[in-house]
Amino acid sequence: MKDMQAHLEKLRVEAEECELISKLATNPTKKELFAKLAAHHRALAAEVEKAMGEPGPG
């Protein structure tokens, strides 16, 4: 279970980092790419939370 918790935290951090990069990007293509990556990481985190039986943040 600790492995899953660590993986969940890693996904959340990566989602936040991708969102930040997306917001800072000046290239529209990169902005869109990192926004999609952030959404993907959040979806993966939600799946891990579901598998662990944990409620999502907020």
N, CA, C, O and CB atoms as a CASP TS submission, in Angstrom:
PFRMAT TS
TARGET T0000
AUTHOR 0000-0000-0000
METHOD Language model
MODEL 1
PARENT N/A
ATOM      1  N   MET     1       0.817  -1.188   0.000  1.00  0.00           N
ATOM      2  CA  MET     1       0.000   0.000   0.000  1.00  0.00           C
ATOM      3  C   MET     1       0.870   1.265   0.000  1.00  0.00           C
ATOM      4  O   MET     1       0.485   2.282  -0.576  1.00  0.00           O
ATOM      5  CB  MET     1      -0.934  -0.009   1.204  1.00  0.00           C
ATOM      6  N   LYS     2       2.034   1.200   0.642  1.00  0.00           N
ATOM      7  CA  LYS     2       2.933   2.353   0.655  1.00  0.00           C
ATOM      8  C   LYS     2       3.417   2.675  -0.756  1.00  0.00           C
ATOM      9  O   LYS     2       3.598   3.841  -1.109  1.00  0.00           O
ATOM     10  CB  LYS     2       4.131   2.092   1.581  1.00  0.00           C
ATOM     11  N   ASP     3       3.626   1.625  -1.561  1.00  0.00           N
ATOM     12  CA  ASP     3       4.052   1.842  -2.942  1.00  0.00           C
ATOM     13  C   ASP     3       2.990   2.595  -3.724  1.00  0.00           C
ATOM     14  O   ASP     3       3.302   3.500  -4.499  1.00  0.00           O
ATOM     15  CB  ASP     3       4.362   0.510  -3.626  1.00  0.00           C
ATOM     16  N   MET     4       1.744   2.223  -3.520  1.00  0.00           N
ATOM     17  CA  MET     4       0.654   2.892  -4.226  1.00  0.00           C
ATOM     18  C   MET     4       0.533   4.341  -3.763  1.00  0.00           C
ATOM     19  O   MET     4       0.294   5.232  -4.577  1.00  0.00           O
ATOM     20  CB  MET     4      -0.676   2.145  -4.003  1.00  0.00           C
ATOM     21  N   GLN     5       0.695   4.579  -2.477  1.00  0.00           N
ATOM     22  CA  GLN     5       0.623   5.941  -1.949  1.00  0.00           C
ATOM     23  C   GLN     5       1.746   6.798  -2.528  1.00  0.00           C
ATOM     24  O   GLN     5       1.529   7.956  -2.884  1.00  0.00           O
ATOM     25  CB  GLN     5       0.698   5.930  -0.409  1.00  0.00           C
ATOM     26  N   ALA     6       2.935   6.231  -2.621  1.00  0.00           N
ATOM     27  CA  ALA     6       4.071   6.948  -3.200  1.00  0.00           C
ATOM     28  C   ALA     6       3.817   7.247  -4.677  1.00  0.00           C
ATOM     29  O   ALA     6       4.121   8.340  -5.154  1.00  0.00           O
ATOM     30  CB  ALA     6       5.369   6.129  -3.035  1.00  0.00           C
ATOM     31  N   HIS     7       3.266   6.284  -5.389  1.00  0.00           N
ATOM     32  CA  HIS     7       2.966   6.477  -6.809  1.00  0.00           C
ATOM     33  C   HIS     7       1.889   7.553  -6.980  1.00  0.00           C
ATOM     34  O   HIS     7       1.974   8.387  -7.881  1.00  0.00           O
ATOM     35  CB  HIS     7       2.506   5.144  -7.455  1.00  0.00           C
ATOM     36  N   LEU     8       0.894   7.526  -6.122  1.00  0.00           N
ATOM     37  CA  LEU     8      -0.165   8.530  -6.161  1.00  0.00           C
ATOM     38  C   LEU     8       0.409   9.930  -5.952  1.00  0.00           C
ATOM     39  O   LEU     8       0.065  10.861  -6.680  1.00  0.00           O
ATOM     40  CB  LEU     8      -1.232   8.227  -5.098  1.00  0.00           C
ATOM     41  N   GLU     9       1.267  10.075  -4.975  1.00  0.00           N
ATOM     42  CA  GLU     9       1.874  11.377  -4.711  1.00  0.00           C
ATOM     43  C   GLU     9       2.724  11.829  -5.893  1.00  0.00           C
ATOM     44  O   GLU     9       2.720  13.008  -6.245  1.00  0.00           O
ATOM     45  CB  GLU     9       2.725  11.323  -3.436  1.00  0.00           C
ATOM     46  N   LYS    10       3.450  10.905  -6.503  1.00  0.00           N
ATOM     47  CA  LYS    10       4.274  11.238  -7.667  1.00  0.00           C
ATOM     48  C   LYS    10       3.400  11.725  -8.822  1.00  0.00           C
ATOM     49  O   LYS    10       3.752  12.689  -9.501  1.00  0.00           O
ATOM     50  CB  LYS    10       5.109  10.018  -8.108  1.00  0.00           C
ATOM     51  N   LEU    11       2.277  11.071  -9.044  1.00  0.00           N
ATOM     52  CA  LEU    11       1.366  11.492 -10.110  1.00  0.00           C
ATOM     53  C   LEU    11       0.815  12.890  -9.845  1.00  0.00           C
ATOM     54  O   LEU    11       0.703  13.706 -10.760  1.00  0.00           O
ATOM     55  CB  LEU    11       0.214  10.493 -10.253  1.00  0.00           C
ATOM     56  N   ARG    12       0.474  13.155  -8.596  1.00  0.00           N
ATOM     57  CA  ARG    12      -0.051  14.479  -8.251  1.00  0.00           C
ATOM     58  C   ARG    12       0.995  15.565  -8.480  1.00  0.00           C
ATOM     59  O   ARG    12       0.683  16.635  -9.004  1.00  0.00           O
ATOM     60  CB  ARG    12      -0.521  14.504  -6.791  1.00  0.00           C
ATOM     61  N   VAL    13       2.229  15.290  -8.088  1.00  0.00           N
ATOM     62  CA  VAL    13       3.308  16.262  -8.273  1.00  0.00           C
ATOM     63  C   VAL    13       3.559  16.487  -9.759  1.00  0.00           C
ATOM     64  O   VAL    13       3.725  17.627 -10.192  1.00  0.00           O
ATOM     65  CB  VAL    13       4.603  15.785  -7.574  1.00  0.00           C
ATOM     66  N   GLU    14       3.587  15.428 -10.531  1.00  0.00           N
ATOM     67  CA  GLU    14       3.815  15.558 -11.972  1.00  0.00           C
ATOM     68  C   GLU    14       2.691  16.342 -12.638  1.00  0.00           C
ATOM     69  O   GLU    14       2.943  17.131 -13.549  1.00  0.00           O
ATOM     70  CB  GLU    14       3.945  14.175 -12.618  1.00  0.00           C
ATOM     71  N   ALA    15       1.452  16.133 -12.194  1.00  0.00           N
ATOM     72  CA  ALA    15       0.324  16.889 -12.742  1.00  0.00           C
ATOM     73  C   ALA    15       0.495  18.374 -12.458  1.00  0.00           C
ATOM     74  O   ALA    15       0.262  19.205 -13.336  1.00  0.00           O
ATOM     75  CB  ALA    15      -1.009  16.384 -12.157  1.00  0.00           C
ATOM     76  N   GLU    16       0.898  18.713 -11.247  1.00  0.00           N
ATOM     77  CA  GLU    16       1.109  20.118 -10.884  1.00  0.00           C
ATOM     78  C   GLU    16       2.243  20.729 -11.697  1.00  0.00           C
ATOM     79  O   GLU    16       2.142  21.870 -12.146  1.00  0.00           O
ATOM     80  CB  GLU    16       1.411  20.246  -9.384  1.00  0.00           C
ATOM     81  N   GLU    17       3.319  19.975 -11.887  1.00  0.00           N
ATOM     82  CA  GLU    17       4.454  20.477 -12.663  1.00  0.00           C
ATOM     83  C   GLU    17       4.065  20.706 -14.120  1.00  0.00           C
ATOM     84  O   GLU    17       4.445  21.712 -14.719  1.00  0.00           O
ATOM     85  CB  GLU    17       5.631  19.499 -12.581  1.00  0.00           C
ATOM     86  N   CYS    18       3.307  19.773 -14.685  1.00  0.00           N
ATOM     87  CA  CYS    18       2.865  19.927 -16.075  1.00  0.00           C
ATOM     88  C   CYS    18       1.945  21.129 -16.216  1.00  0.00           C
ATOM     89  O   CYS    18       2.033  21.866 -17.198  1.00  0.00           O
ATOM     90  CB  CYS    18       2.151  18.655 -16.561  1.00  0.00           C
ATOM     91  N   GLU    19       1.069  21.331 -15.250  1.00  0.00           N
ATOM     92  CA  GLU    19       0.172  22.483 -15.293  1.00  0.00           C
ATOM     93  C   GLU    19       0.962  23.792 -15.230  1.00  0.00           C
ATOM     94  O   GLU    19       0.666  24.740 -15.957  1.00  0.00           O
ATOM     95  CB  GLU    19      -0.841  22.416 -14.137  1.00  0.00           C
ATOM     96  N   LEU    20       1.964  23.833 -14.357  1.00  0.00           N
ATOM     97  CA  LEU    20       2.794  25.028 -14.253  1.00  0.00           C
ATOM     98  C   LEU    20       3.530  25.299 -15.565  1.00  0.00           C
ATOM     99  O   LEU    20       3.557  26.435 -16.038  1.00  0.00           O
ATOM    100  CB  LEU    20       3.798  24.880 -13.104  1.00  0.00           C
ATOM    101  N   ILE    21       4.115  24.278 -16.144  1.00  0.00           N
ATOM    102  CA  ILE    21       4.820  24.439 -17.418  1.00  0.00           C
ATOM    103  C   ILE    21       3.853  24.926 -18.486  1.00  0.00           C
ATOM    104  O   ILE    21       4.194  25.793 -19.290  1.00  0.00           O
ATOM    105  CB  ILE    21       5.482  23.110 -17.854  1.00  0.00           C
ATOM    106  N   SER    22       2.640  24.364 -18.493  1.00  0.00           N
ATOM    107  CA  SER    22       1.636  24.781 -19.464  1.00  0.00           C
ATOM    108  C   SER    22       1.314  26.264 -19.316  1.00  0.00           C
ATOM    109  O   SER    22       1.191  26.982 -20.308  1.00  0.00           O
ATOM    110  CB  SER    22       0.364  23.946 -19.306  1.00  0.00           C
ATOM    111  N   LYS    23       1.180  26.714 -18.083  1.00  0.00           N
ATOM    112  CA  LYS    23       0.857  28.121 -17.843  1.00  0.00           C
ATOM    113  C   LYS    23       2.002  29.056 -18.238  1.00  0.00           C
ATOM    114  O   LYS    23       1.766  30.188 -18.660  1.00  0.00           O
ATOM    115  CB  LYS    23       0.508  28.329 -16.377  1.00  0.00           C
ATOM    116  N   LEU    24       3.228  28.586 -18.100  1.00  0.00           N
ATOM    117  CA  LEU    24       4.387  29.414 -18.398  1.00  0.00           C
ATOM    118  C   LEU    24       4.826  29.347 -19.864  1.00  0.00           C
ATOM    119  O   LEU    24       5.571  30.207 -20.332  1.00  0.00           O
ATOM    120  CB  LEU    24       5.527  29.007 -17.519  1.00  0.00           C
ATOM    121  N   ALA    25       4.368  28.338 -20.572  1.00  0.00           N
ATOM    122  CA  ALA    25       4.803  28.145 -21.965  1.00  0.00           C
ATOM    123  C   ALA    25       4.305  29.283 -22.848  1.00  0.00           C
ATOM    124  O   ALA    25       3.175  29.753 -22.707  1.00  0.00           O
ATOM    125  CB  ALA    25       4.295  26.792 -22.510  1.00  0.00           C
ATOM    126  N   THR    26       5.168  29.715 -23.758  1.00  0.00           N
ATOM    127  CA  THR    26       4.771  30.743 -24.723  1.00  0.00           C
ATOM    128  C   THR    26       4.381  30.121 -26.059  1.00  0.00           C
ATOM    129  O   THR    26       3.642  30.724 -26.837  1.00  0.00           O
ATOM    130  CB  THR    26       5.906  31.753 -24.926  1.00  0.00           C
ATOM    131  N   ASN    27       4.869  28.938 -26.318  1.00  0.00           N
ATOM    132  CA  ASN    27       4.536  28.213 -27.538  1.00  0.00           C
ATOM    133  C   ASN    27       3.169  27.548 -27.349  1.00  0.00           C
ATOM    134  O   ASN    27       3.008  26.733 -26.440  1.00  0.00           O
ATOM    135  CB  ASN    27       5.640  27.153 -27.885  1.00  0.00           C
ATOM    136  N   PRO    28       2.176  27.881 -28.194  1.00  0.00           N
ATOM    137  CA  PRO    28       0.835  27.313 -28.031  1.00  0.00           C
ATOM    138  C   PRO    28       0.795  25.784 -28.088  1.00  0.00           C
ATOM    139  O   PRO    28      -0.002  25.156 -27.391  1.00  0.00           O
ATOM    140  CB  PRO    28      -0.069  27.864 -29.089  1.00  0.00           C
ATOM    141  N   THR    29       1.642  25.198 -28.905  1.00  0.00           N
ATOM    142  CA  THR    29       1.677  23.741 -29.017  1.00  0.00           C
ATOM    143  C   THR    29       2.145  23.118 -27.706  1.00  0.00           C
ATOM    144  O   THR    29       1.555  22.149 -27.226  1.00  0.00           O
ATOM    145  CB  THR    29       2.598  23.308 -30.173  1.00  0.00           C
ATOM    146  N   LYS    30       3.196  23.673 -27.136  1.00  0.00           N
ATOM    147  CA  LYS    30       3.716  23.153 -25.864  1.00  0.00           C
ATOM    148  C   LYS    30       2.733  23.416 -24.732  1.00  0.00           C
ATOM    149  O   LYS    30       2.568  22.581 -23.843  1.00  0.00           O
ATOM    150  CB  LYS    30       5.080  23.788 -25.536  1.00  0.00           C
ATOM    151  N   LYS    31       2.084  24.570 -24.763  1.00  0.00           N
ATOM    152  CA  LYS    31       1.085  24.914 -23.750  1.00  0.00           C
ATOM    153  C   LYS    31      -0.020  23.852 -23.740  1.00  0.00           C
ATOM    154  O   LYS    31      -0.407  23.357 -22.682  1.00  0.00           O
ATOM    155  CB  LYS    31       0.487  26.330 -24.020  1.00  0.00           C
ATOM    156  N   GLU    32      -0.518  23.514 -24.925  1.00  0.00           N
ATOM    157  CA  GLU    32      -1.575  22.518 -25.051  1.00  0.00           C
ATOM    158  C   GLU    32      -1.088  21.127 -24.638  1.00  0.00           C
ATOM    159  O   GLU    32      -1.798  20.395 -23.949  1.00  0.00           O
ATOM    160  CB  GLU    32      -2.097  22.485 -26.486  1.00  0.00           C
ATOM    161  N   LEU    33       0.112  20.772 -25.058  1.00  0.00           N
ATOM    162  CA  LEU    33       0.674  19.466 -24.723  1.00  0.00           C
ATOM    163  C   LEU    33       0.782  19.279 -23.212  1.00  0.00           C
ATOM    164  O   LEU    33       0.360  18.252 -22.679  1.00  0.00           O
ATOM    165  CB  LEU    33       2.048  19.298 -25.370  1.00  0.00           C
ATOM    166  N   PHE    34       1.341  20.262 -22.527  1.00  0.00           N
ATOM    167  CA  PHE    34       1.512  20.127 -21.086  1.00  0.00           C
ATOM    168  C   PHE    34       0.184  20.191 -20.334  1.00  0.00           C
ATOM    169  O   PHE    34       0.051  19.591 -19.267  1.00  0.00           O
ATOM    170  CB  PHE    34       2.441  21.204 -20.576  1.00  0.00           C
ATOM    171  N   ALA    35      -0.784  20.901 -20.870  1.00  0.00           N
ATOM    172  CA  ALA    35      -2.120  20.898 -20.264  1.00  0.00           C
ATOM    173  C   ALA    35      -2.735  19.503 -20.370  1.00  0.00           C
ATOM    174  O   ALA    35      -3.367  19.020 -19.431  1.00  0.00           O
ATOM    175  CB  ALA    35      -3.040  21.951 -20.949  1.00  0.00           C
ATOM    176  N   LYS    36      -2.541  18.861 -21.528  1.00  0.00           N
ATOM    177  CA  LYS    36      -3.048  17.496 -21.709  1.00  0.00           C
ATOM    178  C   LYS    36      -2.323  16.516 -20.792  1.00  0.00           C
ATOM    179  O   LYS    36      -2.941  15.615 -20.224  1.00  0.00           O
ATOM    180  CB  LYS    36      -2.894  17.056 -23.174  1.00  0.00           C
ATOM    181  N   LEU    37      -1.027  16.692 -20.651  1.00  0.00           N
ATOM    182  CA  LEU    37      -0.261  15.822 -19.761  1.00  0.00           C
ATOM    183  C   LEU    37      -0.726  15.984 -18.310  1.00  0.00           C
ATOM    184  O   LEU    37      -0.827  14.999 -17.578  1.00  0.00           O
ATOM    185  CB  LEU    37       1.245  16.130 -19.876  1.00  0.00           C
ATOM    186  N   ALA    38      -1.008  17.214 -17.898  1.00  0.00           N
ATOM    187  CA  ALA    38      -1.507  17.454 -16.547  1.00  0.00           C
ATOM    188  C   ALA    38      -2.838  16.741 -16.339  1.00  0.00           C
ATOM    189  O   ALA    38      -3.052  16.095 -15.313  1.00  0.00           O
ATOM    190  CB  ALA    38      -1.661  18.964 -16.284  1.00  0.00           C
ATOM    191  N   ALA    39      -3.726  16.860 -17.314  1.00  0.00           N
ATOM    192  CA  ALA    39      -5.027  16.200 -17.213  1.00  0.00           C
ATOM    193  C   ALA    39      -4.867  14.681 -17.167  1.00  0.00           C
ATOM    194  O   ALA    39      -5.580  13.995 -16.436  1.00  0.00           O
ATOM    195  CB  ALA    39      -5.925  16.602 -18.394  1.00  0.00           C
ATOM    196  N   HIS    40      -3.933  14.172 -17.947  1.00  0.00           N
ATOM    197  CA  HIS    40      -3.691  12.726 -17.975  1.00  0.00           C
ATOM    198  C   HIS    40      -3.162  12.234 -16.622  1.00  0.00           C
ATOM    199  O   HIS    40      -3.605  11.206 -16.112  1.00  0.00           O
ATOM    200  CB  HIS    40      -2.693  12.369 -19.099  1.00  0.00           C
ATOM    201  N   HIS    41      -2.224  12.969 -16.058  1.00  0.00           N
ATOM    202  CA  HIS    41      -1.683  12.582 -14.751  1.00  0.00           C
ATOM    203  C   HIS    41      -2.767  12.642 -13.670  1.00  0.00           C
ATOM    204  O   HIS    41      -2.801  11.800 -12.772  1.00  0.00           O
ATOM    205  CB  HIS    41      -0.502  13.497 -14.369  1.00  0.00           C
ATOM    206  N   ARG    42      -3.642  13.629 -13.761  1.00  0.00           N
ATOM    207  CA  ARG    42      -4.743  13.713 -12.787  1.00  0.00           C
ATOM    208  C   ARG    42      -5.698  12.530 -12.934  1.00  0.00           C
ATOM    209  O   ARG    42      -6.191  11.992 -11.942  1.00  0.00           O
ATOM    210  CB  ARG    42      -5.515  15.036 -12.958  1.00  0.00           C
ATOM    211  N   ALA    43      -5.954  12.135 -14.178  1.00  0.00           N
ATOM    212  CA  ALA    43      -6.827  10.974 -14.410  1.00  0.00           C
ATOM    213  C   ALA    43      -6.182   9.704 -13.850  1.00  0.00           C
ATOM    214  O   ALA    43      -6.859   8.876 -13.241  1.00  0.00           O
ATOM    215  CB  ALA    43      -7.122  10.804 -15.927  1.00  0.00           C
ATOM    216  N   LEU    44      -4.887   9.555 -14.055  1.00  0.00           N
ATOM    217  CA  LEU    44      -4.185   8.398 -13.508  1.00  0.00           C
ATOM    218  C   LEU    44      -4.227   8.403 -11.984  1.00  0.00           C
ATOM    219  O   LEU    44      -4.425   7.362 -11.357  1.00  0.00           O
ATOM    220  CB  LEU    44      -2.734   8.376 -13.995  1.00  0.00           C
ATOM    221  N   ALA    45      -4.038   9.584 -11.392  1.00  0.00           N
ATOM    222  CA  ALA    45      -4.102   9.699  -9.933  1.00  0.00           C
ATOM    223  C   ALA    45      -5.490   9.317  -9.428  1.00  0.00           C
ATOM    224  O   ALA    45      -5.618   8.658  -8.396  1.00  0.00           O
ATOM    225  CB  ALA    45      -3.746  11.133  -9.483  1.00  0.00           C
ATOM    226  N   ALA    46      -6.515   9.723 -10.142  1.00  0.00           N
ATOM    227  CA  ALA    46      -7.888   9.377  -9.751  1.00  0.00           C
ATOM    228  C   ALA    46      -8.100   7.871  -9.800  1.00  0.00           C
ATOM    229  O   ALA    46      -8.783   7.311  -8.942  1.00  0.00           O
ATOM    230  CB  ALA    46      -8.905  10.083 -10.666  1.00  0.00           C
ATOM    231  N   GLU    47      -7.523   7.216 -10.789  1.00  0.00           N
ATOM    232  CA  GLU    47      -7.642   5.757 -10.887  1.00  0.00           C
ATOM    233  C   GLU    47      -6.922   5.067  -9.733  1.00  0.00           C
ATOM    234  O   GLU    47      -7.422   4.085  -9.185  1.00  0.00           O
ATOM    235  CB  GLU    47      -7.078   5.262 -12.228  1.00  0.00           C
ATOM    236  N   VAL    48      -5.761   5.572  -9.367  1.00  0.00           N
ATOM    237  CA  VAL    48      -5.027   4.995  -8.239  1.00  0.00           C
ATOM    238  C   VAL    48      -5.821   5.204  -6.950  1.00  0.00           C
ATOM    239  O   VAL    48      -5.932   4.294  -6.129  1.00  0.00           O
ATOM    240  CB  VAL    48      -3.609   5.628  -8.118  1.00  0.00           C
ATOM    241  N   GLU    49      -6.376   6.411  -6.779  1.00  0.00           N
ATOM    242  CA  GLU    49      -7.205   6.691  -5.600  1.00  0.00           C
ATOM    243  C   GLU    49      -8.392   5.724  -5.534  1.00  0.00           C
ATOM    244  O   GLU    49      -8.727   5.201  -4.471  1.00  0.00           O
ATOM    245  CB  GLU    49      -7.708   8.155  -5.627  1.00  0.00           C
ATOM    246  N   LYS    50      -9.009   5.504  -6.673  1.00  0.00           N
ATOM    247  CA  LYS    50     -10.150   4.599  -6.751  1.00  0.00           C
ATOM    248  C   LYS    50      -9.741   3.179  -6.346  1.00  0.00           C
ATOM    249  O   LYS    50     -10.451   2.496  -5.608  1.00  0.00           O
ATOM    250  CB  LYS    50     -10.741   4.602  -8.174  1.00  0.00           C
ATOM    251  N   ALA    51      -8.592   2.759  -6.843  1.00  0.00           N
ATOM    252  CA  ALA    51      -8.100   1.412  -6.522  1.00  0.00           C
ATOM    253  C   ALA    51      -7.769   1.274  -5.041  1.00  0.00           C
ATOM    254  O   ALA    51      -7.911   0.203  -4.452  1.00  0.00           O
ATOM    255  CB  ALA    51      -6.863   1.084  -7.362  1.00  0.00           C
ATOM    256  N   MET    52      -7.321   2.389  -4.448  1.00  0.00           N
ATOM    257  CA  MET    52      -6.973   2.378  -3.032  1.00  0.00           C
ATOM    258  C   MET    52      -8.198   2.617  -2.143  1.00  0.00           C
ATOM    259  O   MET    52      -8.136   2.428  -0.928  1.00  0.00           O
ATOM    260  CB  MET    52      -5.910   3.434  -2.748  1.00  0.00           C
ATOM    261  N   GLY    53      -9.300   3.030  -2.752  1.00  0.00           N
ATOM    262  CA  GLY    53     -10.492   3.316  -1.981  1.00  0.00           C
ATOM    263  C   GLY    53     -10.421   4.618  -1.212  1.00  0.00           C
ATOM    264  O   GLY    53     -11.070   4.775  -0.178  1.00  0.00           O
ATOM    265  N   GLU    54      -9.620   5.566  -1.725  1.00  0.00           N
ATOM    266  CA  GLU    54      -9.456   6.870  -1.076  1.00  0.00           C
ATOM    267  C   GLU    54     -10.282   7.924  -1.812  1.00  0.00           C
ATOM    268  O   GLU    54     -10.420   7.871  -3.034  1.00  0.00           O
ATOM    269  CB  GLU    54      -7.958   7.283  -1.038  1.00  0.00           C
ATOM    270  N   PRO    55     -10.826   8.876  -1.064  1.00  0.00           N
ATOM    271  CA  PRO    55     -11.475  10.008  -1.726  1.00  0.00           C
ATOM    272  C   PRO    55     -10.423  10.919  -2.340  1.00  0.00           C
ATOM    273  O   PRO    55      -9.292  10.974  -1.858  1.00  0.00           O
ATOM    274  CB  PRO    55     -12.360  10.797  -0.732  1.00  0.00           C
ATOM    275  N   GLY    56     -10.783  11.627  -3.388  1.00  0.00           N
ATOM    276  CA  GLY    56      -9.857  12.535  -4.035  1.00  0.00           C
ATOM    277  C   GLY    56      -9.607  13.769  -3.200  1.00  0.00           C
ATOM    278  O   GLY    56     -10.331  14.024  -2.238  1.00  0.00           O
ATOM    279  N   PRO    57      -8.575  14.553  -3.558  1.00  0.00           N
ATOM    280  CA  PRO    57      -8.290  15.780  -2.809  1.00  0.00           C
ATOM    281  C   PRO    57      -9.385  16.819  -3.058  1.00  0.00           C
ATOM    282  O   PRO    57      -9.893  16.937  -4.174  1.00  0.00           O
ATOM    283  CB  PRO    57      -6.905  16.351  -3.204  1.00  0.00           C
ATOM    284  N   GLY    58      -9.738  17.557  -2.033  1.00  0.00           N
ATOM    285  CA  GLY    58     -10.750  18.622  -2.160  1.00  0.00           C
ATOM    286  C   GLY    58     -12.081  18.055  -2.393  1.00  0.00           C
ATOM    287  O   GLY    58     -13.054  18.797  -2.524  1.00  0.00           O
TER
END
